[in-house]
Amino acid sequence: MENPIYIDADVTIAPSYVLIAGATYPIDAVHSVRLEKLSGRISAGPIALIVIGSCVALLSLGGFVKGDTVAGTVVLTIGLALFALGMRELRRGGKYALIVSTSSGQQRILHGRRYEQLEMIRHVLGNAIMSAREAAPVQKRSDDGTKPCPLCAETIKTNAVVCRFCGHDLAAAAEPSVPEAEPDVAGRLRNLKALHDKDLITEAEYEEHRRALLAATFKVPT
């Protein structure tokens, strides 16, 4: 059994699958993952912490005025801590959703206010998807006459020329690249042909020099 890359109460991520809220998704079926903010509405909780913290901090002034610096310091520390906690929650305010994209469309698989944890899950899952994609064959063909597009990974027909999802030109990608001649090769060939046309070299000499020039240019054994 695979060792999980990441695990918590709701999520388990392994090299070949991800288990979220009881649902299992194969890693190679997940195309991408992103974190989306669902709502920016501020809840009452952070505001209450800020107000309470401010009031407690003001109460600490009574201790300092009476000369009880120990009690004043303790009360001030509690007030500032509540105020800081409220400000942090206020900055993080809103709900977030973890959204995965598969061949079936986009799915919201996890949501909540825990931004840091959701961002960590997104990062780990994204790395697992990239690792699985790099390990998979570039042109993996299935028995049902389909194959994944090398650009967007959507399932297309084996004989498809253009991906119907992303428009990737599969025919152009499949054509072997032809090495181009060096800039002066064409000129040298023209000069050689001119010498031949003026009868300054024989037909056999022309063919011999032409083959030698092409072989040296394209690294073709003579």
C-alpha positions as CSV (number, residue, x, y, z in Angstrom):
1,M,0.0,0.0,0.0
2,E,1.2,3.5,-0.9
3,N,2.6,5.7,1.8
4,P,0.5,8.9,2.0
5,I,2.2,12.2,1.1
6,Y,-0.3,14.2,3.2
7,I,-2.9,13.1,5.8
8,D,-5.3,14.8,8.2
9,A,-8.8,14.3,9.5
10,D,-10.4,15.1,6.1
11,V,-7.8,14.5,3.5
12,T,-5.4,11.8,2.4
13,I,-3.1,12.4,-0.5
14,A,-1.0,9.5,-2.0
15,P,1.0,9.3,-5.2
16,S,-1.9,7.7,-7.2
17,Y,-5.1,8.9,-5.4
18,V,-6.6,11.5,-3.1
19,L,-9.2,10.8,-0.5
20,I,-11.3,13.8,0.5
21,A,-14.4,13.7,2.7
22,G,-14.9,10.0,2.0
23,A,-14.6,10.4,-1.8
24,T,-11.6,9.0,-3.7
25,Y,-10.2,10.6,-6.9
26,P,-7.4,9.0,-9.0
27,I,-4.5,11.4,-9.3
28,D,-4.2,10.9,-13.1
29,A,-7.9,11.9,-13.5
30,V,-7.4,15.3,-11.8
31,H,-6.2,17.9,-14.3
32,S,-5.7,20.8,-11.9
33,V,-6.5,22.1,-8.5
34,R,-7.1,25.7,-7.2
35,L,-8.2,27.6,-4.2
36,E,-11.1,30.0,-4.6
37,K,-12.5,32.6,-2.2
38,L,-16.2,32.1,-1.9
39,S,-17.2,35.0,0.3
40,G,-15.5,38.1,1.6
41,R,-18.2,38.8,4.2
42,I,-16.9,39.7,7.6
43,S,-18.3,37.6,10.4
44,A,-19.1,38.9,13.9
45,G,-16.5,36.8,15.6
46,P,-13.4,38.8,14.7
47,I,-15.2,42.1,15.4
48,A,-16.2,40.9,18.8
49,L,-12.6,39.9,19.7
50,I,-11.3,43.3,18.6
51,V,-13.8,45.1,20.7
52,I,-13.3,42.9,23.8
53,G,-9.6,43.1,23.5
54,S,-9.7,46.9,23.3
55,C,-11.9,47.1,26.3
56,V,-9.7,44.8,28.4
57,A,-6.6,46.8,27.4
58,L,-8.3,50.0,28.5
59,L,-9.2,48.4,31.9
60,S,-5.5,47.7,32.4
61,L,-5.0,51.4,32.8
62,G,-6.8,51.3,36.2
63,G,-4.1,48.9,37.5
64,F,-1.3,51.1,36.4
65,V,-3.0,54.2,37.9
66,K,-3.4,52.4,41.3
67,G,0.3,51.3,41.2
68,D,-0.5,47.6,40.7
69,T,1.7,47.2,37.7
70,V,1.6,43.4,37.8
71,A,-2.2,43.2,37.5
72,G,-2.1,46.0,34.9
73,T,0.5,44.2,32.8
74,V,-1.5,40.9,32.9
75,V,-4.8,42.6,31.9
76,L,-3.0,44.6,29.2
77,T,-1.4,41.4,27.8
78,I,-4.7,39.6,27.7
79,G,-6.4,42.6,25.9
80,L,-3.6,42.9,23.3
81,A,-3.8,39.1,22.7
82,L,-7.5,39.2,22.1
83,F,-7.1,42.3,19.8
84,A,-4.4,40.7,17.8
85,L,-6.4,37.5,17.4
86,G,-9.4,39.4,16.2
87,M,-7.3,41.4,13.6
88,R,-5.8,38.2,12.3
89,E,-9.2,36.6,11.8
90,L,-10.5,39.8,10.2
91,R,-7.7,39.7,7.6
92,R,-8.3,36.1,6.9
93,G,-12.1,36.6,6.8
94,G,-14.2,34.7,4.3
95,K,-14.8,31.2,3.2
96,Y,-12.5,29.3,0.7
97,A,-13.1,26.3,-1.5
98,L,-10.7,23.7,-2.9
99,I,-11.8,23.1,-6.5
100,V,-10.5,20.3,-8.8
101,S,-10.9,20.0,-12.5
102,T,-11.5,16.6,-14.1
103,S,-12.9,15.3,-17.4
104,S,-16.3,15.5,-15.8
105,G,-15.9,19.2,-15.0
106,Q,-15.0,21.2,-11.9
107,Q,-15.9,20.0,-8.5
108,R,-15.8,21.7,-5.1
109,I,-14.3,19.0,-2.9
110,L,-13.6,20.9,0.3
111,H,-14.4,24.3,1.8
112,G,-14.0,26.2,5.0
113,R,-12.3,29.2,6.6
114,R,-9.0,27.5,7.2
115,Y,-7.0,29.2,4.5
116,E,-3.6,28.0,5.5
117,Q,-4.6,24.4,5.7
118,L,-6.5,24.5,2.4
119,E,-3.6,26.2,0.7
120,M,-1.2,23.5,2.0
121,I,-3.6,20.8,0.6
122,R,-3.7,22.6,-2.8
123,H,0.1,22.8,-2.9
124,V,0.6,19.1,-2.1
125,L,-2.1,17.9,-4.4
126,G,-0.8,20.1,-7.2
127,N,2.7,18.6,-6.8
128,A,1.2,15.0,-6.9
129,I,-0.6,15.8,-10.1
130,M,2.5,17.1,-11.7
131,S,4.6,14.1,-10.6
132,A,2.0,11.7,-12.0
133,R,1.8,13.6,-15.3
134,E,5.6,13.5,-15.7
135,A,5.7,9.8,-14.9
136,A,2.9,8.9,-17.4
137,P,3.7,8.3,-21.1
138,V,3.3,11.3,-23.3
139,Q,1.0,9.5,-25.8
140,K,-0.7,6.8,-23.7
141,R,-3.3,5.0,-26.0
142,S,-6.2,3.1,-24.6
143,D,-8.1,0.1,-26.1
144,D,-11.2,2.1,-26.8
145,G,-9.6,4.2,-29.5
146,T,-8.8,7.3,-27.4
147,K,-5.8,9.0,-26.0
148,P,-5.0,12.0,-23.8
149,C,-4.2,15.3,-25.4
150,P,-0.5,16.0,-24.6
151,L,-1.3,19.6,-23.8
152,C,-4.6,19.6,-21.7
153,A,-4.8,15.9,-20.9
154,E,-8.5,15.7,-22.0
155,T,-9.6,12.4,-23.7
156,I,-9.7,12.6,-27.5
157,K,-9.9,10.2,-30.4
158,T,-6.7,8.4,-31.3
159,N,-6.8,9.7,-34.9
160,A,-7.6,13.3,-33.9
161,V,-5.7,16.0,-35.7
162,V,-6.7,18.9,-33.4
163,C,-7.8,18.7,-29.8
164,R,-11.5,19.7,-29.5
165,F,-10.9,21.0,-26.0
166,C,-7.8,23.2,-26.2
167,G,-7.3,23.4,-30.0
168,H,-3.8,21.9,-29.8
169,D,-2.5,21.0,-33.3
170,L,-1.6,17.3,-32.9
171,A,-0.5,16.9,-36.5
172,A,2.1,19.7,-36.3
173,A,3.4,18.4,-33.0
174,A,3.8,14.9,-34.6
175,E,5.8,16.1,-37.6
176,P,9.6,15.5,-37.2
177,S,11.7,18.6,-37.2
178,V,13.9,19.0,-40.2
179,P,17.3,20.6,-39.6
180,E,17.9,23.8,-41.5
181,A,21.0,24.4,-43.5
182,E,23.5,26.8,-42.3
183,P,23.1,30.3,-43.8
184,D,26.0,30.0,-46.3
185,V,25.2,26.5,-47.6
186,A,22.6,27.7,-50.1
187,G,25.1,30.3,-51.5
188,R,27.8,27.7,-51.8
189,L,25.4,25.4,-53.7
190,R,24.5,28.2,-56.0
191,N,28.1,28.9,-56.7
192,L,28.8,25.3,-57.3
193,K,25.8,25.1,-59.8
194,A,27.2,28.3,-61.6
195,L,30.6,26.6,-62.1
196,H,28.8,23.6,-63.5
197,D,26.6,25.7,-65.8
198,K,29.7,27.5,-67.2
199,D,31.4,24.1,-67.8
200,L,34.2,24.9,-65.4
201,I,33.6,21.6,-63.6
202,T,32.3,18.3,-64.9
203,E,29.0,16.7,-64.0
204,A,30.8,14.1,-61.8
205,E,32.8,16.8,-60.0
206,Y,29.6,18.8,-59.4
207,E,27.7,15.8,-57.9
208,E,30.7,14.8,-55.8
209,H,31.1,18.3,-54.3
210,R,27.4,18.7,-53.8
211,R,27.1,15.4,-51.9
212,A,30.1,16.3,-49.8
213,L,28.7,19.7,-48.9
214,L,25.2,18.3,-48.0
215,A,26.8,15.5,-46.0
216,A,29.0,17.8,-44.0
217,T,26.1,20.3,-43.4
218,F,23.5,17.7,-42.1
219,K,26.0,15.3,-40.6
220,V,25.0,12.6,-43.0
221,P,27.5,9.8,-43.5
222,T,28.8,9.6,-47.1
